[in-house]
Amino acid sequence: MTQTGAPARAGRREWIGFGVLMLPLLLVSMDVSVLYFAVPFISEQLRPSASQQLWIFDIYGFMLAGLLITMGALGDRIGRRRLLLLGAVAFGGASLLAAYADSAAALIAARAVLGVGGATLMPSTLALIRNMFHDEKQRGTAVGIWTAAMTSGVALGPVLSGVLLEHFWWGSVFLINIPAMLLLLLLAPVLVPEFRNPAAGRFDLLGAALSLGALLPVIYGIKEAARDGWTPARGAAVALGVLLGVAFVVRQRTARHPMVDLALFRRRAFSGALGVNLLAMFGLVGFAIFTTQHLQSVLGLSPLRAALWSLVPALAVGGVAPAGTALAQRIDRAWLIAVGFVVAAGGFTVLTRVTPNSALWLLLLGAAGYAAGLVLVMSLVTELVLGAAPPERAGVASALTESSSELGGALGMAVLGSVGAAVYHREVADGLPAGLPGGAVATARETLGGALAVADGLPAAAGAAVLRAARLAFTDGLHSAAVVAALVMLAAAVVAAAVLRGARLPAPAESATVETAPAEVPAIPVDARSVLAPPVRPQPPTA
């Protein structure tokens, strides 16, 4: 605090340190999507089974999602910078192992360790922002840049992967992580101050196990259902996760040193923002599969060209997050968030006008519209969550934000994917030409990718008829999913306006003092600190 009582403003050192924190954030978000183009090369060399190939993709996201809360709580106890550096070592080492994996099992194990490293890096970066930027305006700007960097990383992953695979072997997509992690290890001890919660108490091992047991089955069951439909086993996984989630809440209420302070959820700005963030990710991630498939399977673009065009919406909305946080200094955040959802609904509405013969710009316009609206929402709700949580709880607050994002994305893929798939199955059957073999009809009705494969094996006229029917049916499914997404966004706008209206961030005096641990260089005293729609991994088309 300054002598006038205003929060100390961040200076050059804090902003340079913030730039260093963007390194792990970009790489962790890129690793979600960097394997897209490497699949054929990995399959050729490692010969994974169908199940192993899915786990090569999924294990990273599952470990990342399941360990976020655990790592956020751990960082509050041992120090967020220390956890960041440990995560950098794990992420860099696992990247080296993944690059030179000689079997599918070895690559799966390396990807699992990458997920563990990612789970330490993401909440650490966001929690450190909470402690480095005490001024509300500066923190809002930093959070806006953080949000833009995270979404850009997911969009850049496939493009970087495609470029590297043009010149190097598939392991190069992992080796690019190592120089950045080394740079982080060198610069973070000098530029990023350490923070920990001096009153956190002992780490709750049982709570950590319950949080992992709650999140992993739920996210696994929902994601698998989004890809292949619901089965009793997947429903049981979700039910088990919910039961363990209840047990986790009970544990947090009774533990002497809980991982999550449940009192935070009584703050409207905190709990409401988490719910709104979930709804935003529902639309952003849930619809990405449709835009990606339309580019590749309807418009016939190569994977690399599709990835490059998918960058257009991401680049177009790059300044939305910082602009939104600037406007939040003068306008109630609830109204800005509601506007973001309305803009997203408008983008989804534009997508209902897309046809198999539409110009590419119409698809990109709709995608840019919903991406702009939802990136605005995400930046503002992330700032609300961080600002509503006291600094000593910033690690867990950051992890809860990321966990709500993972859950919202999984729900979006399941719900919107199921809507699109149902329409596709119904519509494609009416358009297929007569006389096709029974097996070909079943394959074409299953997925758009299956229809494309069937068309390749037919005479020109019959193949063209199958393509026309499948692409039209897929577009109908896209329209239905866009309508559902638009309705959810409008409902979210109403919820945000009602729940978050008038929500205020606590005054600086309300925040508890956070211990600043010794640094390798003299630490700056706390009161003197003055700092597109992302694509999804390849999978059988859902519609």
PEBELWO-V732508 format. One record per residue. RES is the residue in three letters. SS is DSSP state (hx for helix, st for strand, lp for the rest). Layout:
res->[RES RES]
ss->[SS SS]
This chain:
res->[MET THR GLN THR GLY ALA PRO ALA ARG ALA GLY ARG ARG GLU TRP ILE GLY PHE GLY VAL LEU MET LEU PRO LEU LEU LEU VAL SER MET ASP VAL SER VAL LEU TYR PHE ALA VAL PRO PHE ILE SER GLU GLN LEU ARG PRO SER ALA SER GLN GLN LEU TRP ILE PHE ASP ILE TYR GLY PHE MET LEU ALA GLY LEU LEU ILE THR MET GLY ALA LEU GLY ASP ARG ILE GLY ARG ARG ARG LEU LEU LEU LEU GLY ALA VAL ALA PHE GLY GLY ALA SER LEU LEU ALA ALA TYR ALA ASP SER ALA ALA ALA LEU ILE ALA ALA ARG ALA VAL LEU GLY VAL GLY GLY ALA THR LEU MET PRO SER THR LEU ALA LEU ILE ARG ASN MET PHE HIS ASP GLU LYS GLN ARG GLY THR ALA VAL GLY ILE TRP THR ALA ALA MET THR SER GLY VAL ALA LEU GLY PRO VAL LEU SER GLY VAL LEU LEU GLU HIS PHE TRP TRP GLY SER VAL PHE LEU ILE ASN ILE PRO ALA MET LEU LEU LEU LEU LEU LEU ALA PRO VAL LEU VAL PRO GLU PHE ARG ASN PRO ALA ALA GLY ARG PHE ASP LEU LEU GLY ALA ALA LEU SER LEU GLY ALA LEU LEU PRO VAL ILE TYR GLY ILE LYS GLU ALA ALA ARG ASP GLY TRP THR PRO ALA ARG GLY ALA ALA VAL ALA LEU GLY VAL LEU LEU GLY VAL ALA PHE VAL VAL ARG GLN ARG THR ALA ARG HIS PRO MET VAL ASP LEU ALA LEU PHE ARG ARG ARG ALA PHE SER GLY ALA LEU GLY VAL ASN LEU LEU ALA MET PHE GLY LEU VAL GLY PHE ALA ILE PHE THR THR GLN HIS LEU GLN SER VAL LEU GLY LEU SER PRO LEU ARG ALA ALA LEU TRP SER LEU VAL PRO ALA LEU ALA VAL GLY GLY VAL ALA PRO ALA GLY THR ALA LEU ALA GLN ARG ILE ASP ARG ALA TRP LEU ILE ALA VAL GLY PHE VAL VAL ALA ALA GLY GLY PHE THR VAL LEU THR ARG VAL THR PRO ASN SER ALA LEU TRP LEU LEU LEU LEU GLY ALA ALA GLY TYR ALA ALA GLY LEU VAL LEU VAL MET SER LEU VAL THR GLU LEU VAL LEU GLY ALA ALA PRO PRO GLU ARG ALA GLY VAL ALA SER ALA LEU THR GLU SER SER SER GLU LEU GLY GLY ALA LEU GLY MET ALA VAL LEU GLY SER VAL GLY ALA ALA VAL TYR HIS ARG GLU VAL ALA ASP GLY LEU PRO ALA GLY LEU PRO GLY GLY ALA VAL ALA THR ALA ARG GLU THR LEU GLY GLY ALA LEU ALA VAL ALA ASP GLY LEU PRO ALA ALA ALA GLY ALA ALA VAL LEU ARG ALA ALA ARG LEU ALA PHE THR ASP GLY LEU HIS SER ALA ALA VAL VAL ALA ALA LEU VAL MET LEU ALA ALA ALA VAL VAL ALA ALA ALA VAL LEU ARG GLY ALA ARG LEU PRO ALA PRO ALA GLU SER ALA THR VAL GLU THR ALA PRO ALA GLU VAL PRO ALA ILE PRO VAL ASP ALA ARG SER VAL LEU ALA PRO PRO VAL ARG PRO GLN PRO PRO THR ALA]
ss->[lp lp lp lp lp lp lp lp lp lp lp hx hx hx hx hx hx hx hx hx hx hx hx hx hx hx hx hx hx hx lp lp lp lp lp hx hx hx hx hx hx hx hx hx hx hx lp lp lp hx hx hx hx hx hx hx hx hx hx hx hx hx hx hx hx hx hx hx hx hx hx hx hx hx hx hx hx hx lp hx hx hx hx hx hx hx hx hx hx hx hx hx hx hx hx hx hx hx hx lp lp lp lp hx hx hx hx hx hx hx hx hx hx hx hx hx hx hx hx hx hx hx hx hx hx hx hx hx hx hx hx hx lp lp lp hx hx hx hx hx hx hx hx hx hx hx hx hx hx hx hx hx hx hx hx hx hx hx hx hx hx hx hx hx hx hx hx lp lp lp lp hx hx hx hx hx hx hx hx hx hx hx hx hx hx hx hx hx hx hx hx lp lp lp lp st lp lp lp lp lp lp lp lp hx hx hx hx hx hx hx hx hx hx hx hx hx hx hx hx hx hx hx hx hx hx hx hx lp lp lp hx hx hx hx hx hx hx hx hx hx hx hx hx hx hx hx hx hx hx hx hx hx hx lp lp lp lp lp lp lp hx hx hx hx hx lp hx hx hx hx hx hx hx hx hx hx hx hx hx hx hx hx hx hx hx lp hx hx hx hx hx hx hx hx hx hx hx lp lp lp lp hx hx hx hx hx hx hx hx hx hx hx hx hx hx lp lp lp hx hx hx hx hx hx hx hx lp lp lp lp lp hx hx hx hx hx hx hx hx hx hx hx hx hx hx hx hx hx hx hx lp lp lp lp lp lp lp lp hx hx hx hx hx hx hx hx hx hx hx hx hx hx hx hx hx hx hx hx hx hx hx hx hx hx hx hx hx lp lp hx hx hx hx hx hx hx hx hx hx hx hx hx hx hx hx hx hx hx hx hx hx hx hx hx hx hx hx hx hx hx hx hx hx hx hx hx hx hx hx hx lp lp lp lp lp lp hx hx hx hx hx hx hx hx hx lp hx hx hx hx hx hx hx hx hx lp lp lp hx hx hx hx hx hx hx hx hx hx hx hx hx hx hx hx hx hx hx hx hx hx hx hx hx hx hx hx hx hx hx hx hx hx hx hx hx hx hx hx hx lp lp lp lp lp lp lp hx hx hx lp lp lp lp st lp lp lp lp lp lp lp lp lp lp hx hx hx lp lp lp lp lp lp lp lp lp lp lp lp lp lp lp]
